[in-house]
Amino acid sequence: MDPAASPPSAPGGTPRRLDIAFLATLETVAMAGRAAAAVAGLTCLGQAAVDEIELGLVEALTNVVEHGYGGEAGEVRLTVGLTAQTLWIELADRGRPMEPSLLADACLEYDCEDLDSLPESGMGLFLIQAAFDGVSYTSGGGWNRMVLVRNLMTL
C-alpha cells in the first residue's frame, strides 16, 4: 500500500491537500497538530472543533511514536485534505501495527462523581474517535494507515 496513493473518497469535488513527511518524535507531534489545526481553521468549523481536531491528531501521532515506534523517532506521512463537505487527515507510518480491535473497543469508563477514577493513560483512542466523525485503520505492505474524517457543517 502506498500512502501517497489517491486520497480517501470524499464527496464534494477535488480535494485541496497538504502533504507533510517528517520524522515523528514527541516534539514534532505538536508541530504536526498545529499544521492540521491551521488547515481546519480555514473551514466553517468553530475554534472548539478545530481544537478537537488538533487534540485527536496529536493523540494519534503520539500513539504512533509511543506504540508504533517504541518511543523512538520514525517516519510519518501526514496528509490533511479539504473538500466542500469534509476535512480528512491521513497518517501513514511504518511502525509496529496496531491491533484493529483496539480501535473498535475504545471506550472511556470512569465515575464522573469521582475524578480520581479518571485514568491517567489509555484514553487516546477514545479521544481520537470523539474528535472525528469517521476513523478507519488498515495495515499492509509495510504501512499503517489511519484516516480521520470530520464532516463540515453546511449552511
Contact map, one row per residue, 1 for C-alpha under 8 A:
11101000000000000000000000000000000000000000000000000000000000000000000000000000000000000000000000000000000000000000000000000000000000000001111000000000000
11111000000000000000000000000000000000000000000000000000000000000000000000000000000000000000000000000000000000000000000000000000000000000000101000000000000
11111000000000000000000000000000000000000000000000000000000000000000000000001000000000000001000000000000000000000000000000000000000000000000001010000000000
01111110000000000000000000000000000000000000000000000000000000000000000000000000000000000000000000000000000000000000000000000000000000000000000000000000000
11111110000000000000000000000000000000000000000000000000000000000000000000000000000000000000000000000000000000000000000000000000000000000000000000000000000
00011111000000000000000000000000000000000000000000000000000000000000000000000000000000000000000000000000000000000000000000000000000000000000000000000000000
00011111100000000000000000000000000000000000000000000000000000000000000000000000000000000000000000000000000000000000000000000000000000000000000000000000000
00000111110000000000000000000000000000000000000000000000000000000000000000000000000000000000000000000000000000000000000000000000000000000000000000100000000
00000011111000000000000000000000000000000000000000000000000000000000000000000000000000000000000000000000000000000000000000000000000000000000000000000000000
00000001111110000000000000000000000000000000000000000000000000000000000000000000001011000000000000000000000000000000000000000000000000000000000000000000000
00000000111110000000000000000000000000000000000000000000000000000000000000000000001111000000000000000000000000000000000000000000000000000000000000000000000
00000000011111100000000000000000000000000000000000000000000000000000000000000000001111000000000000000000000000000000000000000000000000000000000000000000000
00000000011111100000000000000000000000000000000000000000000000000000000000000000001100000000000000000000000000000000000000000000000000000000000000000000000
00000000000111110000000000000000000000000000000000000000000000000000000000000000001000000000000000000000000000000000000000000000000000000000000000000000000
00000000000111111000000000000000000000000000000000000000000000000000000000000000111000000000000000000000000000000000000000000000000000000000000000000000000
00000000000001111100000000000000000000000000000000000000000000000000000000000000111000000000000000000000000000000000000000000000000000000000000000000000000
00000000000000111110000000000000000000000000000000000000000000000000000000000011110000000000000000000000000000000000000000000000000000000000000000000000000
00000000000000011111000000000000000000000000000000000000000000000000000000000011100000000000000000000000000000000000000000000000000000000000000000000000000
00000000000000001111100000000000000000000000000000000000000000000000000000001111000000000000000000000000000000000000000000000000000000000000000000000000000
00000000000000000111110000000000000000000000000000000000000000000000000000001110000000000000000000000000000000000000000000000000000000000000000000000000000
00000000000000000011111000000000000000000000000000000000000000000000000000111100000000000000000000000000000000000000000000000000000000000000000000000000000
00000000000000000001111100000000000000000000000000000000000000000000000000111000000000000000000000000000000000000000000000000000000000000000000000000000000
00000000000000000000111110010000000000000000000000000000000000000000000011110000000000000000000000000000000000000000000000000000000000000000000000000000000
00000000000000000000011111111000000000000000000000000000000010001000000011110000000000000000000000000000000000000000000000000000000000000000000000000000000
00000000000000000000001111111000000000000000000000000000000000001000001111000000000000000000000000000000000000000000000000000000000000000000000000000000000
00000000000000000000000111111100000000000000000000000000000001001000000000000000000000000000000000000000000000000000000000000000000000000000000000000000000
00000000000000000000000111111110000000000000000000000000000000000000000000000000000000000000000000000000000000000000000000000000000000000000000000000000000
00000000000000000000001111111111000000000000000000000000000000000000000000000000000000000000000000000000000000000000000000000000000000000000000000000000000
00000000000000000000000111111111100000000000000000000000010011000000000000000000000000000000000000000000000000000000000000000000000000000000000000000000000
00000000000000000000000001111111110000000000000000000000010000000000000000000000000000000000000000000000000000000000000000000000000000000000000000000000000
00000000000000000000000000111111111000000000000000000000000000000000000000000000000000000000000000000000000000000000000000000000000000000000000000000000000
00000000000000000000000000011111111100000000000000000000010000000000000000000000000000000000000000000000000000000000000000000000000000000000000000000000000
00000000000000000000000000001111111110000000000000000110110000000000000000000000000000000000000000000000000000000000000000000000000000000000000000000000000
00000000000000000000000000000111111111000000000000000100000000000000000000000000000000000000000000000000000000000000000000000000000000000000000000000000000
00000000000000000000000000000011111111100000000000000000000000000000000000000000000000000000000000000000000000000000000000000000000000000000000000000000000
00000000000000000000000000000001111111110000000000001100100000000000000000000001000000000000000000000000000000000000000000000000000000000000000000000000000
00000000000000000000000000000000111111111000000001101100000000000000000000000000000000000000000000000000000000000000000000000000000000000000000000000000000
00000000000000000000000000000000011111111100000000000000000000000000000000000000000000000000000000000000000000000000000000000000000000000000000000000000000
00000000000000000000000000000000001111111110000000000000000000000000000000000001000000000000000000000000000000000000000000000000000000000000000000000000000
00000000000000000000000000000000000111111110100001001000000000000000000000000000000000100000000000000000000000000000000000000000000000000000000000000000000
00000000000000000000000000000000000011111111111001000000000000000000000000000000000000000000000000000000000000000000000000000000000000000000000000000000000
00000000000000000000000000000000000001111111000000000000000000000000000000000000000000000000000000000000000000000000000000000000000000000000000000000000000
00000000000000000000000000000000000000111111100000000000000000000000000000000000000000000000000000000000000000000000000000000000000000000000000000000001000
00000000000000000000000000000000000000001111110000000000000000000000000000000000000000000000000000000000000000000000000000000000000000000000000000000001100
00000000000000000000000000000000000000011011111011000000000000000000000000000000000000000000000000000000000000000000000000000000000000000000000000000001100
00000000000000000000000000000000000000001001111111000000000000000000000000000000000000000000000000000000000000000000000000000000000000000000000000000000000
00000000000000000000000000000000000000001000111111100000000000000000000000000000000000000000000000000000000000000000000000000000000000000000000000000000000
00000000000000000000000000000000000000000000011111110000000000000000000000000000000000000000000000000000000000000000000000000000000000000000000000000000000
00000000000000000000000000000000000000000000111111111000000000000000000000000000000000000000000000000000000000000000000000000000001000000000000000000000000
00000000000000000000000000000000000010011000111111111100000000000000000000000000000000000000000000000000000000000000000000000000000000000000000000000000000
00000000000000000000000000000000000010000000001111111110000000000000000000000000000000000000000000000000000000000000000000000000000000000000000000000000000
00000000000000000000000000000000000000000000000111111111000000000000000000000000000000000000000000000000000000000000000000000000001000000000000000000000000
00000000000000000000000000000000000110010000000011111111100000000000000000000000000000000000000000000000000000000000000000000000001100000000000000000000000
00000000000000000000000000000000110110000000000001111111110000000000000000000000000000000000000000000000000000000000000000000000000000000000000000000000000
00000000000000000000000000000000100000000000000000111111111000000000000000000000000000000000000000000000000000000000000000000011001000000000000000000000000
00000000000000000000000000000000000000000000000000011111111100000000000000000000000000000000000000000000000000000000000000010011111100000000000000000000000
00000000000000000000000000000000100100000000000000001111111110000000000000000000000000000000000000000000000000000000000000000001000000000000000000000000000
00000000000000000000000000001101100000000000000000000111111111000000000000000000000000000000000000000000000000000000000000000000000000000000000000000000000
00000000000000000000000000000000000000000000000000000011111111100000000000000000000000000000000000000000000000000000000000011011000000000000000000000000000
00000000000000000000000000000000000000000000000000000001111111110000000000000000000000000000000000000000000000000000000000011001000000000000000000000000000
00000000000000000000000100001000000000000000000000000000111111111000000000000000000000000010000000000000000000000000000000000000000000000000000000000000000
00000000000000000000000001001000000000000000000000000000011111111100000000000000000000000000000000000000000000000000000000000000000000000000000000000000000
00000000000000000000000000000000000000000000000000000000001111111111000000000000000000000000000000000000000000000000000000010000000000000000000000000000000
00000000000000000000000000000000000000000000000000000000000111111111100000000000000000000000101000000000000000000000000000000000000000000000000000000000000
00000000000000000000000111000000000000000000000000000000000011111111111111000000000000000000000000000000000000000000000000000000000000000000000000000000000
00000000000000000000000000000000000000000000000000000000000001111111111100000000000000000000000000000000000000000000000000000000000000000000000000000000000
00000000000000000000000000000000000000000000000000000000000000111111111000000000000000000000001100000000000000000000000000000000000000000000000000000000000
00000000000000000000000000000000000000000000000000000000000000111111111000000000000000000000011111000000000000000000000000000000000000000000000000000000000
00000000000000000000000000000000000000000000000000000000000000011111111111000000000000000000001100000000000000000000000000000000000000000000000000000000000
00000000000000000000000000000000000000000000000000000000000000001111111100000000000000000000000000000000000000000000000000000000000000000000000000000000000
00000000000000000000000010000000000000000000000000000000000000001111111110000000000000000000000000000000000000000000000000000000000000000000000000000000000
00000000000000000000000010000000000000000000000000000000000000001100111111000000000000000000000000000000000000000000000000000000000000000000000000000000000
00000000000000000000001110000000000000000000000000000000000000001000101111100000000000000000000000000000000000000000000000000000000000000000000000000000000
00000000000000000000001110000000000000000000000000000000000000001000100111110000000000000000111000000000000000000000000000000000000000000000000000000000000
00000000000000000000111100000000000000000000000000000000000000000000000011111000000000000000110000000000000000000000000000000000000000000000000000000000000
00000000000000000000111100000000000000000000000000000000000000000000000001111100000000000011110000000000000000000000000000000000000000000000000000000000000
00100000000000000011110000000000000000000000000000000000000000000000000000111110000000000111100000000000000000000000000000000000000000000000000000000000000
00000000000000000011100000000000000000000000000000000000000000000000000000011111000000001111000000000000000000000000000000000000000000000000000000000000000
00000000000000001111000000000000000000000000000000000000000000000000000000001111100000001110000000000000000000000000000000000000000000000000000000000000000
00000000000000001110000000000000000100100000000000000000000000000000000000000111110000111100000000000000000000000000000000000000000000000000000000000000000
00000000000000111100000000000000000000000000000000000000000000000000000000000011111000111000000000000000000000000000000000000000000000000000000000000000000
00000000000000111000000000000000000000000000000000000000000000000000000000000001111111110000000000000000000000000000000000000000000000000000000000000000000
00000000011111110000000000000000000000000000000000000000000000000000000000000000111111100000000000000000000000000000000000000000000000000000000000000000000
00000000001110000000000000000000000000000000000000000000000000000000000000000000011111000000000000000000000000000000000000000000000000000000000000000001000
00000000011100000000000000000000000000000000000000000000000000000000000000000000011111100000000000000000000000000000000000000000000000000000000000000011110
00000000011100000000000000000000000000000000000000000000000000000000000000000000011111110000000000000000000000000000000000000000000000000000000000001111000
00000000000000000000000000000000000000010000000000000000000000000000000000000001111011111000000000000000000000000000000000000000000000000000000000001111000
00000000000000000000000000000000000000000000000000000000000000000000000000000001110001111100000000000000000000000000000000000000000000000000000000111100000
00000000000000000000000000000000000000000000000000000000000000000000000000000111100000111110000000000000000000000000000000000000000000000000000000111000000
00000000000000000000000000000000000000000000000000000000000000000000000000001111000000011111000000000000000000000000000000000000000000000000000011110000000
00000000000000000000000000000000000000000000000000000000000010000000000000011110000000001111100000000000000000000000000000000000000000000000000111100000000
00100000000000000000000000000000000000000000000000000000000000000000000000011100000000000111110000000000000000000000000000000000000000000000001111000000000
00000000000000000000000000000000000000000000000000000000000000010000000001111000000000000011111000000000000000000000000000000000000000000000001110000000000
00000000000000000000000000000000000000000000000000000000000000000001000001110000000000000001111110000000000000000000000000000000000000000000011100000000000
00000000000000000000000000000000000000000000000000000000000000010011100001000000000000000000111110000000000000000000000000000000000000000000001100000000000
00000000000000000000000000000000000000000000000000000000000000000011100000000000000000000000011111000000000000000000000000000000000000000000000000000000000
00000000000000000000000000000000000000000000000000000000000000000001000000000000000000000000011111100000000000000000000000000000000000000010000100000000000
00000000000000000000000000000000000000000000000000000000000000000001000000000000000000000000000111110100000000000000000000000000000000000000000000000000000
00000000000000000000000000000000000000000000000000000000000000000000000000000000000000000000000011111110000000000000000000000000000000000000000000000000000
00000000000000000000000000000000000000000000000000000000000000000000000000000000000000000000000001111111000000000000000000000000000000001100000000000000000
00000000000000000000000000000000000000000000000000000000000000000000000000000000000000000000000000111111100000000000000000000000000000000000000000000000000
00000000000000000000000000000000000000000000000000000000000000000000000000000000000000000000000001111111110000000000000000001000000000000000000000000000000
00000000000000000000000000000000000000000000000000000000000000000000000000000000000000000000000000111111110000000000000000001000000000000000000000000000000
00000000000000000000000000000000000000000000000000000000000000000000000000000000000000000000000000011111110000000000000000000000000000000000000000000000000
00000000000000000000000000000000000000000000000000000000000000000000000000000000000000000000000000001111111000000000000000000000000000000000000000000000000
00000000000000000000000000000000000000000000000000000000000000000000000000000000000000000000000000000111111100000000000000001100000000000000000000000000000
00000000000000000000000000000000000000000000000000000000000000000000000000000000000000000000000000000000111110000000000000101100000000000000000000000000000
00000000000000000000000000000000000000000000000000000000000000000000000000000000000000000000000000000000011111000000000000100100000000000000000000000000000
00000000000000000000000000000000000000000000000000000000000000000000000000000000000000000000000000000000001111100000010000000000000000000000000000000000000
00000000000000000000000000000000000000000000000000000000000000000000000000000000000000000000000000000000000111110110111000000000000000000000000000000000000
00000000000000000000000000000000000000000000000000000000000000000000000000000000000000000000000000000000000011111110110000000000000000000000000000000000000
00000000000000000000000000000000000000000000000000000000000000000000000000000000000000000000000000000000000001111110000000000000000000000000000000000000000
00000000000000000000000000000000000000000000000000000000000000000000000000000000000000000000000000000000000000111110000000000000000000000000000000000000000
00000000000000000000000000000000000000000000000000000000000000000000000000000000000000000000000000000000000001111111110000000000000000000000000000000000000
00000000000000000000000000000000000000000000000000000000000000000000000000000000000000000000000000000000000001111111110000000000000000000000000000000000000
00000000000000000000000000000000000000000000000000000000000000000000000000000000000000000000000000000000000000000111111000000000000000000000000000000000000
00000000000000000000000000000000000000000000000000000000000000000000000000000000000000000000000000000000000001100111111000000000000000000000000000000000000
00000000000000000000000000000000000000000000000000000000000000000000000000000000000000000000000000000000000011100111111100000000000000000000000000000000000
00000000000000000000000000000000000000000000000000000000000000000000000000000000000000000000000000000000000001000001111111100000000000000000000000000000000
00000000000000000000000000000000000000000000000000000000000000000000000000000000000000000000000000000000000000000000011111100000000000000000000000000000000
00000000000000000000000000000000000000000000000000000000000000000000000000000000000000000000000000000000000000000000001111110000000000000000000000000000000
00000000000000000000000000000000000000000000000000000000000000000000000000000000000000000000000000000000000000000000001111111000000000000000000000000000000
00000000000000000000000000000000000000000000000000000000000000000000000000000000000000000000000000000000001100000000001111111110000000000000000000000000000
00000000000000000000000000000000000000000000000000000001001100100000000000000000000000000000000000000000000000000000000011111111000000000000000000000000000
00000000000000000000000000000000000000000000000000000000001100000000000000000000000000000000000000000110011000000000000001111111100000000000000000000000000
00000000000000000000000000000000000000000000000000000000000000000000000000000000000000000000000000000000011100000000000000111111110000000000000000000000000
00000000000000000000000000000000000000000000000000000011001000000000000000000000000000000000000000000000000000000000000000111111111000000000000000000000000
00000000000000000000000000000000000000000000000000000011101100000000000000000000000000000000000000000000000000000000000000011111111100100000000000000000000
00000000000000000000000000000000000000000000000000000001000000000000000000000000000000000000000000000000000000000000000000001111111111100000000000000000000
00000000000000000000000000000000000000000000000000000001000000000000000000000000000000000000000000000000000000000000000000000111111110000000000000000000000
00000000000000000000000000000000000000000000000010011011000000000000000000000000000000000000000000000000000000000000000000000011111110000000000000000100000
00000000000000000000000000000000000000000000000000001001000000000000000000000000000000000000000000000000000000000000000000000001111111100000000000011110000
00000000000000000000000000000000000000000000000000000000000000000000000000000000000000000000000000000000000000000000000000000000111111100000000000011110000
00000000000000000000000000000000000000000000000000000000000000000000000000000000000000000000000000000000000000000000000000000000100111110000000000111100000
00000000000000000000000000000000000000000000000000000000000000000000000000000000000000000000000000000000000000000000000000000001100111111000000001111000000
00000000000000000000000000000000000000000000000000000000000000000000000000000000000000000000000000000000000000000000000000000000000001111100000001110000000
00000000000000000000000000000000000000000000000000000000000000000000000000000000000000000000000000010000000000000000000000000000000000111110000111100000000
00000000000000000000000000000000000000000000000000000000000000000000000000000000000000000000000000010000000000000000000000000000000000011111000111000000000
00000000000000000000000000000000000000000000000000000000000000000000000000000000000000000000000010000000000000000000000000000000000000001111111110000000000
10000000000000000000000000000000000000000000000000000000000000000000000000000000000000000000000000000000000000000000000000000000000000000111111100000000000
11000000000000000000000000000000000000000000000000000000000000000000000000000000000000000000000000000000000000000000000000000000000000000011111000000000000
10000000000000000000000000000000000000000000000000000000000000000000000000000000000000000000010000000000000000000000000000000000000000000011111100000000000
11100000000000000000000000000000000000000000000000000000000000000000000000000000000000000001111000000000000000000000000000000000000000000011111110000000000
00000000000000000000000000000000000000000000000000000000000000000000000000000000000000000011111010000000000000000000000000000000000000001111011111000000000
00100000000000000000000000000000000000000000000000000000000000000000000000000000000000000111100000000000000000000000000000000000000000001110001111100000000
00000000000000000000000000000000000000000000000000000000000000000000000000000000000000000111000000000000000000000000000000000000000000111100000111110000000
00000001000000000000000000000000000000000000000000000000000000000000000000000000000000011110000000000000000000000000000000000000000001111000000011111000000
00000000000000000000000000000000000000000000000000000000000000000000000000000000000000011100000000000000000000000000000000000000000111110000000001111100000
00000000000000000000000000000000000000000000000000000000000000000000000000000000000001111000000000000000000000000000000000000000000111100000000000111110000
00000000000000000000000000000000000000000000000000000000000000000000000000000000000001110000000000000000000000000000000000000000001111000000000000011111000
00000000000000000000000000000000000000000000000000000000000000000000000000000000000011100000000000000000000000000000000000000000000110000000000000001111100
00000000000000000000000000000000000000000011100000000000000000000000000000000000000111100000000000000000000000000000000000000000000000000000000000000111110
00000000000000000000000000000000000000000001100000000000000000000000000000000000000010000000000000000000000000000000000000000000000000000000000000000011111
00000000000000000000000000000000000000000000000000000000000000000000000000000000000010000000000000000000000000000000000000000000000000000000000000000001111
00000000000000000000000000000000000000000000000000000000000000000000000000000000000000000000000000000000000000000000000000000000000000000000000000000000111
